[in-house]
């Protein structure tokens, strides 16, 4: 094996390791629910009625939700392959909670809201409390046990 082949083999090995690392990280964090307060990109200095951390509320960006009701807001795109599966999952979870609404937002029709809220991919779910504050967020296909637990915990708070 000459020097050029050796360099090529090393380069290929490095690329394969990087791709594997990215795939592992993506599957580890994809769809995980996290606190919306710690979600990062939605941080923007705006005056909000309900936001307490400097992030815009949904009302601030023109998205209206049922008043005094917990809502699951799903940001979806026309060409999103996973969005219909996420919708089905959310609807299945919400069968146990008929008092919680599911609102689906088309990202193409609400670009300002998408930018202001830091939506980077579809589907993105926001679980919104009775005061209109996003308390949980998931990017990618949500994980059913985490979604069930978050909704049940929020519904139990009266």
Secondary structure as UniProt FT lines:
FT   HELIX           3..29
FT   TURN            30..31
FT   STRAND          34..35
FT   HELIX           36..38
FT   TURN            41..42
FT   HELIX           59..61
FT   TURN            67..68
FT   STRAND          71..76
FT   TURN            78..79
FT   HELIX           83..94
FT   TURN            95..96
FT   TURN            98..99
FT   STRAND          101..106
FT   HELIX           107..109
FT   HELIX           111..117
FT   STRAND          124..128
FT   TURN            130..131
FT   STRAND          134..139
FT   HELIX           144..156
//
